[in-house]
Each structure stands twice: as structure tokens, then as C-alpha cells.
Amino acid sequence: MLTTIGLVQLVPVPMAWGAPQTRVAMVGDARGGRPSPFPASHFGIRWVGDEEAIVQVRSHSGGDWTPWRQVHVDHDMTEGAGGVVYGSLVVAERAERVETRVVAGEVREVKVTAFDTRYGPRRLVRTGRTGNSAKASMSDTRVAQPGVVTRAQWGADESMRKGTPSFAPLSRLVVHHTDTLNGDPDPGATVRAIYAYHTQSRGWNDIGYNFLVDEQGRIYEGRYSREYAAGTIPTGEDANGRGVIGAHAEGANTGSAGVALLGSFSSRRPTGAAVDALEAMLAWKADRHDINVTGSSSFTRPDGSVVSLPNLSGHRDVKSTACPGQPFYDTLPSLRQDVAARIAAAHGTTKGYWTALSDGRVFPFGEARSFGSMEGHRLNAGIIGMAATTTDGGYWLLGGDGGIFSFGDARFHGSTGSIRLNKPIVGMAATPSGNGYWLVASDGGIFAFGDAGFFGSTGSIRLNKPVVGMAPTSSGQGYWLVASDGGIFAFGDARFHGSTGSIRLNSPVVSMAAAPDGSGYWLIARDGGVFAFNVPFHGSIPGLGVSNYSGASVMRGTGTGRGYYVLGLDGGVVTFGDAKFHGARSAAPATARDMALLDSLPTP
């Protein structure tokens, strides 16, 4: 309700209790025990001397001392500290006293700082933020920006930071762990403690990390960049898209974004929720700044040496440190692939494709290049199929008599053009190596050329309906044949996942596409109806409500298995899932018979 007084309207202001006030105090030398001026939630310990020294700490609360705990070195903070060694934050529960001792190593000047980020007084704060709008996008960014807990929301005391932020274009991503408590009951308090430790003990201008991620998958805004409009997700960048320079990897801070997972991963891996959120943030940053996460680039170390480092690195890649922990570091190769797959899926996994027409014409789309065609040449039988080489530098065209025509770097390995066949050839498939291919006849007869292996056929079986196509497994050690009634015949390492052989169809099946890992496949009928077996259903032509559809010719799956293309007899191309449309051309007066895809996914 609005209350009017004269000409002034009093509008209710949304308020909420803020995070507990952060309290910091230097305890100093705690040998023999020293009191904390407030109930402490964390302690930071530093010393001068040996990084390998064994320094232990315990705290007193409620009448009892905790067991002695070893202080682990925080390499993120120790880097460039001029001989001062900083330990990782030690969690306490309303600690009233703290004590340290040196068990081994050359150590002097042990100092303790007490922090309270959990038990201090709270105050009412206005919800929402004001400021300048963030730039919506850079380049052709398509990966969605993940949600971020803002500095205001996690309770950053802005009076602790100092100086003016510096910015630089981003070209590298660095992953860390904070080496703090696993199973953290209050990650927001831990973020506040890290912030206070970095600024009040280490002396940095702000928290070192650009973003932090907790075990539940929440992402926290790290180093301050600027003010944002209310409701805007922080980017960690200035209005021109340059990343704020943090203090997370000595010698590699400029031009990099450091993302730290809360916890310690020296003996365990992060939670699935944390990794999922990390991938989301890394994919968005990489897509936004055109960073090839599976590639490497030159890096100049502080000592002047130049090395090649992954564009998505662990902290230990740029500096001698255990961060981000061996078990987590071991997963970085798969992390890079998963991040790359997210980016590819957002943009569509296919950079281009070719369509082949019955009269021998070939149309390239997207990044696909033309390497020639049979246009204008006399054909004994019309073109019925095509397959691309693994390099995307060539393709084969298949004639209805089994004749093979090679273009670009595609090599001729043989054909059935001179063989008297029992039934006509209806399709072809290339081997994973690109050094061979199979031809399949309508009776299920298989003809293998080059390094294609023979794993069986239906040539001697009486079929209810003719075979109309085939799909090889990713290993090249098997294949599926599909009949027009949707019957499936699996050979070699191909597994049977189901069929429409016992279903009354409105229209005959004309093609199939297999999931990249062989876990399932799709069938498509002439009317564009799609049948999914052990794979996700992404849509069909009838589901689009298309009128006067010319009929489906073939379907081809994307490299992720998250989408597929449908080529119509008229040359039209319809995309589903993560399949990206690059264009289409009318096949008139001929018919479109096949298509081949450029695969943009990174090779493991």
C-alpha cells in the first residue's frame, strides 16, 4: 500500500537481514595460548621460514581444547610473499583462545589472525543493487551465463577492499581449490573469511579469486569489478568486457580468470554439483572471450622462460603448487572436453554440411567446401548416397549401381559397379578412420572396401521388407542395418536397442542415425516421423505441423548425440536439438538423396 502525505508518496523499501558483520583481529604470537577478542569462526596462521615445516594449531571453546591440527600451506597466498608462509584458513567454532606450536622445520615469527564471519551482529540492508548495466554479450556468445551470488548477497564488507580495479582482455582460465573445509556448513561465511584473510592479513586489494564455487554448485562473485544494474548477473568485467585482474596465480593474473572450488581436493574429488557449476562458468567465459579450452598457448613464466600451457589450466600448471589437488587435477582433461562440448552444443555441433542430389550435384553449406561433383557427367544410375572423410577434406558419392566417385582427399577403395548384384545398392557408410567404406544392398548384402571389416549381413535371410540404410559403430567394429518396416539387424559390436518391426507404420522407414557412443539410435520414416531407441527424442516433422512435406530422404545425428538433421527429398534441411542450420537449396528438378556433416567437436 502507498501512503500519500501532501505531494510525497512513501514507497516501501525492501529490506532484509544482511550477513553477519566481519570481525578481524591480530592475535599475534599464540605460543602458549592467546585469547581472541571475539568468538572466532576462522584463524589464519603465517610464519617466516620453511614451507615444509610442521606447524600445528588448536582452539579453545566451551571449556575444551580441540585436537592439534596441522596447518596446510596456502600456496595461492604464499606466492610472492617474500619468504612469509601463509597457512590455509582453519575453521573454529566460537573459539575464545588459540594456540600454535612448531613440531618440525625452521620457523620463526608465527602470527595468528582471528576472523569472525558467522557470529557477529547483523543489520538490515536494502535488497537489490543499482549501477550501470552490464554489456549483454561479446562476439557470438551463446552459452548462457550462470547465476552468481553477488558480493552484496554474500556479505562483502566493501570497506575492506582498496585501490582501483585493473582490467585486461581474457585469454586463459585457471582452476583452483581454496583448501578449506569439505562439507562446509556455511560456505558464505567461508567466502567472507577468505576475503578478509586476503585483504586484512595478506594485504591484497581484494579477494584474489574472480569467482568461487561451493559444494552445492552456487557460484560467488569474487574480485570487485564495478557496480551493476539491479538484477544484472555480475560478469567480473568492465563495461567493455575486459576481465578484472585478480591475485590467484602469480605471474598469470593478467589476462586470466581464476575460479576456485571451495574445499580441499588433495585426497578427494569435488562434488558433482560443484563441477557442473564450474563447467557452466568456464563454458560461458570461454565462449564469451573465444578461448579454445582444449588448446594451448605460450606463457612467459616469472623467470622469463616461455612454455606452452593449456588455455584451461590448473594452478599448478602456472606455478609450483599442489593446487587444485591431485585427484581434481587428474580430471582436468575430461573437464576441458566437457566444457568444450557445452560450447559446441550451444553453437550447434556442426560447422557445416553437404547435400548430394540424384543428378550428381553437391551443395556445400557453412564451412563445408566444395571438392567437385558429378554435375554434367553421364551417370549409369543416379546418385543415392554420400559420405565425408574424417578430415572433412573430401567425400565420396555413391551411384545406384554401386559406383563410387571420390573427391578431395577421399580415396577410391573399390566399388560394385562391375559386379552383378542380386539387389540394388541402397546406401554407404565410411569407416571411422576414413580409409574405407561399406556399401549395403536392399537385401542386406554388405560389401566392404579398404579397412572396412565384414561383420555379417542379411543377404541370405528372407526379409519382410527391404533394407534401406546402415549406420556404423564409432569403433568401426560393427554396424546396424535398417529395413523399411523399421526392423533392425545388429552385427559386430553393434547392440540391438529396439525396432519398429512389429509396429504398424503410417509411412515406411527410410533412414537411421546412431548415437556417437552406440548407446541407441533414431529411425525416421518418409513422413518425417522419428522413433528414438535408448536416445533422447528431439522432435519430428509432423510435430512441427509442416504442411505439404515432400518427404524425408535421410537423417544424420550430430557429434554430441544431442540432435539430428533431416534432409527432405526437395533439398530442405530441418534441424532438431543442437543441430545448427547452415542453409538449404532446392533439389529441383532432381531429388536430394543424402547429406554429410562437418564435425566441430574436439577430438579427445
C-alpha positions as CSV (number, residue, x, y, z in Angstrom):
1,M,0.0,0.0,0.0
2,L,1.2,3.5,-0.8
3,T,0.7,6.3,1.9
4,T,0.3,9.8,0.5
5,I,1.4,12.8,2.5
6,G,0.8,16.0,0.7
7,L,2.5,15.5,-2.6
8,V,5.0,12.9,-1.4
9,Q,4.5,9.2,-1.8
10,L,6.3,6.9,0.7
11,V,7.2,3.7,-1.1
12,P,8.0,0.6,1.0
13,V,11.7,-0.2,0.7
14,P,12.5,-4.0,0.5
15,M,14.8,-4.8,3.5
16,A,16.4,-8.0,4.7
17,W,18.9,-9.0,7.4
18,G,22.4,-8.9,6.0
19,A,25.3,-11.3,6.6
20,P,27.0,-11.1,10.0
21,Q,29.5,-8.3,10.4
22,T,33.0,-9.5,9.6
23,R,35.4,-9.0,12.6
24,V,39.2,-9.2,12.3
25,A,41.8,-9.1,14.9
26,M,45.6,-9.7,15.1
27,V,46.2,-12.2,17.9
28,G,49.9,-12.3,17.2
29,D,52.3,-14.9,18.7
30,A,50.0,-17.6,20.1
31,R,52.5,-20.0,21.5
32,G,51.2,-20.9,25.0
33,G,47.7,-19.8,24.0
34,R,46.3,-16.3,23.4
35,P,42.7,-15.0,23.7
36,S,40.6,-13.9,20.8
37,P,38.7,-10.6,21.3
38,F,35.5,-12.2,19.9
39,P,34.2,-15.7,19.3
40,A,36.2,-16.7,16.2
41,S,35.0,-18.7,13.2
42,H,38.4,-18.9,11.5
43,F,42.1,-18.4,12.1
44,G,44.8,-17.5,9.7
45,I,48.4,-18.5,10.6
46,R,51.5,-17.2,8.9
47,W,55.2,-17.6,9.6
48,V,58.6,-16.9,8.3
49,G,60.7,-19.8,7.2
50,D,60.3,-23.3,5.8
51,E,57.2,-24.1,3.7
52,E,57.7,-27.8,4.6
53,A,57.7,-27.1,8.4
54,I,55.0,-28.7,10.5
55,V,53.1,-26.0,12.3
56,Q,50.0,-27.0,14.4
57,V,47.1,-25.1,15.9
58,R,44.3,-25.8,18.3
59,S,41.5,-23.6,19.6
60,H,39.6,-23.4,22.9
61,S,35.8,-23.1,23.1
62,G,33.3,-24.0,25.8
63,G,35.8,-25.3,28.2
64,D,37.6,-27.8,25.9
65,W,40.6,-27.6,23.6
66,T,40.3,-29.0,20.1
67,P,42.9,-31.6,19.0
68,W,46.0,-30.3,17.4
69,R,45.7,-29.8,13.7
70,Q,48.4,-29.3,11.1
71,V,48.4,-26.0,9.2
72,H,48.5,-26.6,5.5
73,V,50.3,-24.1,3.3
74,D,48.1,-21.9,1.2
75,H,50.1,-21.6,-2.0
76,D,47.8,-19.1,-3.6
77,M,48.6,-16.7,-0.8
78,T,52.3,-17.7,-0.2
79,E,53.3,-16.9,-3.8
80,G,55.3,-13.7,-3.9
81,A,55.1,-13.2,-0.2
82,G,58.8,-12.6,0.2
83,G,59.5,-15.5,2.5
84,V,56.3,-15.3,4.5
85,V,54.4,-18.6,4.5
86,Y,50.6,-18.4,4.8
87,G,48.6,-21.3,6.0
88,S,45.1,-22.3,4.8
89,L,42.2,-20.9,6.9
90,V,41.5,-23.0,10.0
91,V,37.8,-23.4,10.9
92,A,36.8,-22.8,14.5
93,E,33.5,-22.9,16.5
94,R,33.1,-19.8,18.6
95,A,36.8,-20.1,19.6
96,E,37.8,-18.0,22.6
97,R,41.5,-18.9,22.6
98,V,44.1,-20.1,20.1
99,E,47.4,-21.8,20.5
100,T,50.2,-22.7,18.0
101,R,53.3,-24.9,18.1
102,V,56.1,-25.8,15.8
103,V,56.7,-29.6,15.5
104,A,59.4,-29.6,12.8
105,G,61.2,-27.2,10.5
106,E,62.9,-23.8,10.6
107,V,60.2,-21.4,11.7
108,R,60.1,-18.0,13.3
109,E,57.6,-15.2,13.8
110,V,54.5,-17.3,13.9
111,K,51.5,-14.9,13.8
112,V,47.8,-15.6,14.1
113,T,44.9,-13.6,12.8
114,A,41.4,-14.2,14.2
115,F,38.3,-13.8,12.0
116,D,34.6,-14.0,12.7
117,T,32.3,-14.2,9.7
118,R,29.5,-16.2,11.4
119,Y,28.6,-14.8,14.9
120,G,28.8,-11.0,14.6
121,P,25.9,-8.6,14.7
122,R,23.7,-8.3,11.6
123,R,22.0,-5.2,10.2
124,L,19.1,-4.6,7.9
125,V,20.1,-3.9,4.3
126,R,18.2,-2.9,1.2
127,T,17.7,-5.7,-1.3
128,G,18.7,-5.1,-4.9
129,R,21.6,-3.2,-6.4
130,T,22.0,-0.1,-8.5
131,G,24.6,0.9,-11.1
132,N,25.4,0.6,-14.8
133,S,24.1,-2.2,-17.0
134,A,26.5,-5.0,-17.9
135,K,27.3,-5.4,-21.6
136,A,24.9,-8.2,-22.7
137,S,27.3,-10.2,-24.9
138,M,30.6,-10.3,-26.7
139,S,31.3,-11.8,-30.1
140,D,28.8,-14.6,-30.8
141,T,28.3,-15.7,-27.2
142,R,25.6,-18.4,-27.0
143,V,26.4,-20.2,-23.8
144,A,24.0,-19.0,-21.1
145,Q,25.6,-17.0,-18.2
146,P,25.1,-19.0,-15.0
147,G,23.6,-17.4,-11.9
148,V,26.0,-15.7,-9.5
149,V,25.7,-14.8,-5.8
150,T,26.7,-11.2,-5.7
151,R,29.1,-9.6,-3.3
152,A,26.3,-7.8,-1.6
153,Q,24.4,-11.1,-1.2
154,W,27.3,-13.0,0.3
155,G,28.0,-10.1,2.6
156,A,31.3,-8.5,1.4
157,D,32.4,-5.6,3.6
158,E,33.3,-3.2,0.8
159,S,35.4,-1.1,3.3
160,M,38.0,-3.8,3.3
161,R,39.0,-3.5,-0.3
162,K,41.2,-0.7,-1.5
163,G,42.6,0.7,-4.7
164,T,41.1,0.8,-8.2
165,P,40.4,-2.4,-10.2
166,S,42.6,-3.1,-13.2
167,F,41.4,-4.9,-16.3
168,A,42.8,-6.8,-19.3
169,P,41.4,-8.9,-22.2
170,L,40.9,-12.5,-21.1
171,S,42.7,-15.4,-22.8
172,R,43.2,-18.0,-20.1
173,L,41.1,-19.8,-17.4
174,V,42.8,-21.1,-14.2
175,V,41.1,-23.5,-11.8
176,H,41.9,-23.6,-8.0
177,H,40.8,-25.1,-4.8
178,T,40.6,-23.0,-1.6
179,D,42.0,-25.8,0.6
180,T,39.3,-25.1,3.1
181,L,36.8,-27.3,4.9
182,N,34.9,-30.0,3.0
183,G,31.3,-30.5,3.9
184,D,31.2,-26.8,4.7
185,P,28.0,-25.9,6.7
186,D,28.3,-22.2,5.9
187,P,30.1,-21.5,2.6
188,G,29.1,-17.9,2.5
189,A,30.9,-17.4,5.8
190,T,34.0,-19.1,4.3
191,V,33.9,-16.8,1.3
192,R,33.8,-13.8,3.7
193,A,36.7,-15.3,5.7
194,I,38.8,-15.8,2.5
195,Y,38.0,-12.2,1.5
196,A,39.1,-10.9,5.0
197,Y,42.2,-13.1,5.0
198,H,43.3,-11.9,1.6
199,T,42.8,-8.2,2.4
200,Q,43.5,-7.9,6.1
201,S,46.2,-10.4,6.6
202,R,47.9,-10.9,3.1
203,G,47.4,-7.2,2.3
204,W,45.8,-7.6,-1.2
205,N,43.4,-5.0,-2.5
206,D,40.6,-7.5,-2.7
207,I,39.8,-11.2,-2.7
208,G,42.2,-13.0,-5.0
209,Y,39.8,-15.2,-7.0
210,N,37.5,-13.9,-9.7
211,F,34.8,-16.4,-8.8
212,L,34.2,-19.2,-6.2
213,V,32.0,-22.2,-6.3
214,D,30.6,-24.1,-3.3
215,E,29.8,-27.8,-3.0
216,Q,26.1,-27.2,-3.7
217,G,27.0,-25.6,-7.1
218,R,26.5,-22.0,-6.1
219,I,28.8,-19.5,-7.8
220,Y,30.0,-16.5,-5.9
221,E,31.2,-13.2,-7.3
222,G,34.8,-12.7,-6.4
223,R,37.0,-9.7,-7.0
224,Y,35.1,-6.5,-7.4
225,S,34.9,-5.1,-10.9
226,R,32.1,-2.5,-10.9
227,E,28.6,-1.8,-9.9
228,Y,25.8,-3.5,-11.9
229,A,22.2,-2.6,-12.5
230,A,19.7,-4.3,-10.2
231,G,19.0,-7.8,-11.3
232,T,22.1,-8.0,-13.5
233,I,24.3,-11.0,-13.1
234,P,27.9,-9.9,-12.3
235,T,30.4,-10.6,-15.1
236,G,33.6,-9.8,-13.3
237,E,34.5,-7.5,-16.2
238,D,34.3,-3.8,-17.0
239,A,31.7,-2.4,-19.4
240,N,34.0,-3.2,-22.4
241,G,34.3,-6.9,-21.4
242,R,37.8,-6.8,-20.1
243,G,38.3,-9.1,-17.1
244,V,39.2,-7.7,-13.7
245,I,42.8,-8.7,-12.8
246,G,42.8,-10.9,-9.7
247,A,45.5,-12.3,-7.4
248,H,45.1,-16.0,-7.8
249,A,48.2,-17.1,-9.8
250,E,51.4,-15.2,-9.6
251,G,52.7,-14.3,-13.0
252,A,49.5,-15.3,-14.7
253,N,46.9,-13.0,-13.2
254,T,46.8,-10.5,-16.1
255,G,44.5,-11.9,-18.8
256,S,43.2,-14.8,-16.8
257,A,40.1,-15.6,-14.7
258,G,40.6,-17.7,-11.6
259,V,37.8,-19.8,-10.5
260,A,38.2,-21.6,-7.1
261,L,36.2,-24.5,-5.7
262,L,35.6,-24.2,-2.0
263,G,37.1,-27.2,-0.2
264,S,40.3,-29.3,-0.3
265,F,40.8,-31.9,-3.1
266,S,44.2,-33.3,-2.1
267,S,42.5,-36.6,-1.3
268,R,39.1,-36.5,-2.9
269,R,37.3,-35.0,-5.9
270,P,34.7,-32.2,-5.8
271,T,31.0,-32.9,-5.8
272,G,29.1,-33.3,-9.0
273,A,27.1,-30.1,-8.3
274,A,30.4,-28.1,-7.9
275,V,31.9,-29.5,-11.1
276,D,28.7,-28.8,-13.0
277,A,28.6,-25.2,-11.9
278,L,32.3,-24.9,-12.7
279,E,31.8,-26.2,-16.2
280,A,28.9,-23.7,-16.7
281,M,31.1,-20.8,-15.6
282,L,34.1,-21.8,-17.6
283,A,32.0,-22.5,-20.7
284,W,30.4,-19.1,-20.5
285,K,33.7,-17.3,-20.0
286,A,35.4,-19.3,-22.8
287,D,32.6,-18.7,-25.3
288,R,32.4,-15.0,-24.4
289,H,36.1,-14.5,-25.0
290,D,36.8,-17.0,-27.7
291,I,39.1,-19.1,-25.6
292,N,39.8,-22.6,-27.0
293,V,39.6,-24.6,-23.8
294,T,41.1,-27.7,-25.5
295,G,44.1,-25.8,-26.9
296,S,47.3,-24.3,-25.5
297,S,49.2,-21.1,-25.9
298,S,52.6,-19.7,-25.0
299,F,53.1,-18.4,-21.5
300,T,56.1,-16.5,-20.0
301,R,56.9,-17.6,-16.5
302,P,58.2,-15.1,-13.9
303,D,61.7,-16.4,-14.5
304,G,61.5,-15.4,-18.2
305,S,61.1,-18.9,-19.6
306,V,58.5,-19.4,-22.2
307,V,56.4,-22.5,-22.2
308,S,53.2,-23.8,-23.8
309,L,50.3,-24.2,-21.3
310,P,46.7,-25.3,-21.6
311,N,44.3,-22.4,-22.0
312,L,42.2,-24.0,-19.3
313,S,44.8,-24.7,-16.6
314,G,45.1,-25.9,-13.1
315,H,47.0,-23.5,-10.8
316,R,49.9,-26.0,-10.7
317,D,50.3,-25.6,-14.4
318,V,51.5,-22.0,-14.0
319,K,53.3,-22.3,-10.6
320,S,54.8,-25.0,-8.4
321,T,51.9,-25.8,-6.1
322,A,49.7,-28.7,-5.1
323,C,46.6,-26.6,-6.1
324,P,44.0,-27.7,-7.1
325,G,44.7,-31.1,-5.5
326,Q,45.9,-34.2,-7.3
327,P,42.5,-36.0,-7.6
328,F,40.9,-32.9,-9.0
329,Y,43.8,-32.1,-11.3
330,D,43.6,-35.6,-12.8
331,T,40.1,-34.7,-14.1
332,L,41.1,-31.6,-16.0
333,P,41.5,-33.4,-19.4
334,S,37.8,-34.5,-19.1
335,L,36.8,-31.1,-17.7
336,R,38.2,-29.4,-20.8
337,Q,36.3,-31.8,-23.1
338,D,33.1,-31.3,-21.1
339,V,33.4,-27.5,-21.3
340,A,34.2,-27.7,-25.0
341,A,31.1,-29.9,-25.5
342,R,28.9,-27.3,-23.7
343,I,30.2,-24.6,-26.0
344,A,29.8,-26.8,-29.1
345,A,26.2,-27.7,-28.1
346,A,25.3,-24.1,-27.6
347,H,26.6,-23.1,-31.1
348,G,25.4,-26.3,-32.8
349,T,27.9,-29.1,-33.0
350,T,28.2,-29.0,-36.8
351,K,30.2,-26.3,-38.7
352,G,28.6,-27.2,-42.0
353,Y,27.4,-30.0,-44.3
354,W,27.0,-31.1,-47.9
355,T,23.8,-32.3,-49.6
356,A,24.0,-34.7,-52.6
357,L,21.4,-34.7,-55.3
358,S,20.3,-37.6,-57.5
359,D,21.7,-35.8,-60.6
360,G,25.2,-35.6,-59.1
361,R,25.2,-32.1,-57.9
362,V,26.7,-31.4,-54.4
363,F,25.8,-28.3,-52.4
364,P,28.1,-27.1,-49.5
365,F,26.8,-25.1,-46.6
366,G,28.5,-23.4,-43.6
367,E,32.2,-24.1,-43.5
368,A,31.9,-27.1,-45.8
369,R,33.9,-26.7,-49.1
370,S,33.1,-28.0,-52.5
371,F,35.5,-30.6,-53.8
372,G,33.7,-31.4,-57.0
373,S,30.5,-33.2,-58.1
374,M,29.1,-35.4,-60.9
375,E,27.1,-32.5,-62.3
376,G,27.1,-32.6,-66.1
377,H,28.6,-36.1,-66.2
378,R,26.6,-39.1,-67.7
379,L,25.7,-41.4,-64.9
380,N,24.7,-45.1,-65.3
381,A,22.5,-44.7,-62.3
382,G,21.5,-41.7,-60.2
383,I,23.4,-40.7,-57.0
384,I,21.9,-42.3,-53.9
385,G,24.4,-41.6,-51.2
386,M,27.5,-39.8,-49.9
387,A,30.0,-39.9,-47.0
388,A,32.7,-37.4,-45.9
389,T,36.3,-38.2,-45.0
390,T,37.3,-37.8,-41.3
391,T,39.4,-34.8,-42.3
392,D,36.4,-33.0,-43.8
393,G,38.6,-32.5,-46.8
394,G,36.7,-34.7,-49.2
395,Y,33.8,-37.0,-49.8
396,W,32.5,-40.0,-51.8
397,L,29.4,-40.1,-53.9
398,L,27.6,-43.4,-54.4
399,G,25.7,-44.3,-57.5
400,G,22.7,-46.6,-57.6
401,D,24.7,-49.3,-59.3
402,G,27.3,-49.2,-56.6
403,G,29.7,-47.0,-58.4
404,I,32.0,-44.8,-56.2
405,F,33.1,-41.3,-57.1
406,S,35.9,-39.8,-55.0
407,F,36.6,-36.1,-54.4
408,G,39.1,-34.1,-52.4
409,D,41.2,-36.4,-50.2
410,A,38.7,-39.2,-50.4
411,R,40.5,-42.3,-51.9
412,F,38.9,-44.9,-54.1
413,H,38.9,-48.3,-52.4
414,G,36.6,-50.2,-54.7
415,S,33.0,-50.5,-55.8
416,T,30.3,-52.9,-57.0
417,G,30.0,-51.1,-60.3
418,S,31.3,-54.1,-62.2
419,I,29.6,-56.7,-60.1
420,R,26.3,-58.4,-60.9
421,L,24.2,-57.8,-57.9
422,N,21.2,-59.7,-56.6
423,K,19.6,-56.5,-55.3
424,P,20.5,-52.8,-55.9
425,I,22.8,-50.8,-53.6
426,V,20.9,-48.5,-51.3
427,G,23.5,-46.8,-49.1
428,M,27.0,-46.4,-47.9
429,A,28.9,-45.5,-44.7
430,A,32.6,-44.6,-44.2
431,T,34.8,-46.2,-41.6
432,P,35.9,-44.1,-38.6
433,S,39.5,-43.9,-40.0
434,G,38.3,-42.6,-43.3
435,N,40.3,-45.3,-45.1
436,G,37.4,-47.5,-46.2
437,Y,33.7,-47.8,-46.6
438,W,30.8,-50.2,-46.7
439,L,28.1,-50.5,-49.3
440,V,24.7,-52.1,-48.4
441,A,22.2,-53.6,-50.8
442,S,18.4,-53.8,-50.3
443,D,18.7,-57.5,-49.4
444,G,21.1,-56.6,-46.6
445,G,24.2,-57.7,-48.5
446,I,27.3,-56.0,-47.3
447,F,30.3,-55.1,-49.5
448,A,33.4,-53.9,-47.5
449,F,36.3,-51.9,-49.1
450,G,39.5,-50.5,-47.7
451,D,39.8,-51.1,-43.9
452,A,36.1,-51.8,-43.6
453,G,35.5,-55.1,-41.9
454,F,32.8,-57.6,-42.7
455,F,30.8,-58.5,-39.6
456,G,27.7,-60.1,-41.2
457,S,24.7,-59.4,-43.4
458,T,21.1,-60.4,-44.1
459,G,21.9,-61.4,-47.7
460,S,20.9,-65.0,-47.0
461,I,17.9,-64.1,-44.8
462,R,14.4,-63.7,-46.2
463,L,13.3,-60.2,-45.2
464,N,9.8,-58.9,-44.6
465,K,10.9,-55.6,-46.1
466,P,14.0,-54.4,-47.9
467,V,17.0,-52.8,-46.2
468,V,17.1,-49.1,-46.8
469,G,20.2,-48.0,-44.9
470,M,23.0,-48.6,-42.4
471,A,25.0,-46.9,-39.6
472,P,28.4,-48.0,-38.3
473,T,29.5,-48.0,-34.7
474,S,32.1,-45.5,-33.6
475,S,34.7,-48.2,-33.3
476,G,34.2,-49.4,-36.8
477,Q,33.9,-52.9,-35.5
478,G,30.2,-53.3,-36.3
479,Y,27.1,-51.8,-37.9
480,W,23.3,-51.7,-37.9
481,L,21.1,-52.3,-40.9
482,V,17.6,-50.9,-41.0
483,A,14.7,-52.1,-43.1
484,S,11.7,-50.1,-44.4
485,D,9.5,-51.6,-41.7
486,G,11.9,-50.4,-39.0
487,G,13.5,-53.8,-38.5
488,I,17.0,-53.5,-37.1
489,F,19.8,-56.0,-37.7
490,A,22.9,-55.6,-35.5
491,F,26.3,-57.0,-36.4
492,G,29.8,-56.9,-34.7
493,D,29.8,-54.7,-31.6
494,A,26.5,-53.0,-32.6
495,R,23.9,-53.6,-29.9
496,F,20.2,-54.0,-30.6
497,H,18.1,-51.4,-28.8
498,G,14.7,-51.9,-30.3
499,S,12.8,-51.5,-33.6
500,T,9.5,-50.7,-35.2
501,G,9.4,-54.1,-36.9
502,S,6.2,-55.0,-35.0
503,I,4.6,-51.6,-35.3
504,R,2.1,-50.6,-38.0
505,L,3.7,-47.5,-39.5
506,N,1.9,-44.7,-41.3
507,S,4.9,-44.3,-43.6
508,P,8.0,-46.6,-44.3
509,V,11.3,-46.0,-42.5
510,V,13.9,-44.5,-44.9
511,S,17.0,-43.9,-42.7
512,M,18.6,-44.2,-39.3
513,A,21.3,-42.4,-37.2
514,A,23.2,-43.9,-34.3
515,A,24.3,-42.1,-31.1
516,P,28.1,-41.5,-31.1
517,D,28.7,-43.9,-28.3
518,G,26.4,-46.6,-29.7
519,S,24.0,-46.5,-26.8
520,G,21.0,-46.1,-29.1
521,Y,19.7,-44.8,-32.4
522,W,16.9,-42.9,-34.2
523,L,14.8,-44.1,-37.2
524,I,13.0,-41.7,-39.5
525,A,10.0,-42.5,-41.7
526,R,9.2,-40.9,-45.1
527,D,6.7,-38.6,-43.5
528,G,9.4,-37.3,-41.1
529,G,8.2,-39.2,-38.1
530,V,11.1,-40.1,-35.7
531,F,11.4,-43.1,-33.5
532,A,14.0,-43.0,-30.7
533,F,15.5,-46.1,-29.1
534,N,17.5,-45.5,-25.9
535,V,18.3,-42.0,-27.1
536,P,16.6,-38.6,-26.4
537,F,13.7,-37.6,-28.8
538,H,14.4,-34.1,-30.1
539,G,11.4,-33.7,-32.4
540,S,9.9,-34.7,-35.7
541,I,8.5,-33.2,-38.9
542,P,4.8,-34.0,-38.0
543,G,5.4,-32.3,-34.7
544,L,6.3,-29.1,-36.5
545,G,2.9,-29.0,-38.2
546,V,4.6,-28.8,-41.7
547,S,2.0,-29.0,-44.5
548,N,2.7,-30.5,-47.9
549,Y,6.0,-32.0,-46.7
550,S,7.9,-33.5,-49.6
551,G,9.1,-36.5,-47.6
552,A,12.3,-37.3,-45.7
553,S,15.3,-38.6,-47.5
554,V,17.8,-39.3,-44.7
555,M,18.7,-38.2,-41.2
556,R,22.1,-37.6,-39.7
557,G,23.0,-37.2,-36.0
558,T,25.2,-34.5,-34.5
559,G,28.6,-35.3,-32.9
560,T,27.2,-34.9,-29.4
561,G,24.2,-37.2,-29.9
562,R,22.0,-34.3,-28.7
563,G,20.4,-33.5,-32.1
564,Y,19.9,-34.5,-35.7
565,Y,19.3,-33.2,-39.2
566,V,16.6,-34.3,-41.5
567,L,17.1,-33.9,-45.3
568,G,14.0,-33.6,-47.4
569,L,13.6,-35.0,-50.9
570,D,13.2,-31.4,-52.0
571,G,16.5,-30.4,-50.5
572,G,15.1,-28.8,-47.4
573,V,17.0,-29.2,-44.2
574,V,15.3,-29.3,-40.8
575,T,17.3,-29.3,-37.5
576,F,16.4,-30.7,-34.1
577,G,18.2,-30.5,-30.8
578,D,21.7,-29.0,-31.1
579,A,21.8,-29.3,-34.9
580,K,22.7,-26.0,-36.4
581,F,21.1,-24.8,-39.6
582,H,23.6,-23.6,-42.2
583,G,21.3,-23.3,-45.2
584,A,19.5,-25.4,-47.9
585,R,18.9,-25.3,-51.6
586,S,16.1,-26.7,-53.7
587,A,16.9,-30.0,-55.4
588,A,14.6,-29.4,-58.3
589,P,14.4,-30.9,-60.8
590,A,16.3,-33.7,-59.1
591,T,15.8,-35.1,-55.6
592,A,18.0,-34.8,-52.5
593,R,19.4,-38.2,-51.6
594,D,22.0,-37.8,-48.8
595,M,24.0,-35.4,-46.6
596,A,27.3,-35.5,-44.8
597,L,28.3,-33.4,-41.8
598,L,31.4,-31.5,-40.7
599,D,32.1,-32.4,-37.1
600,S,33.2,-29.5,-34.9
601,L,33.6,-31.4,-31.6
602,P,37.1,-31.6,-30.2
603,T,39.0,-34.8,-30.6
604,P,39.7,-36.4,-27.2
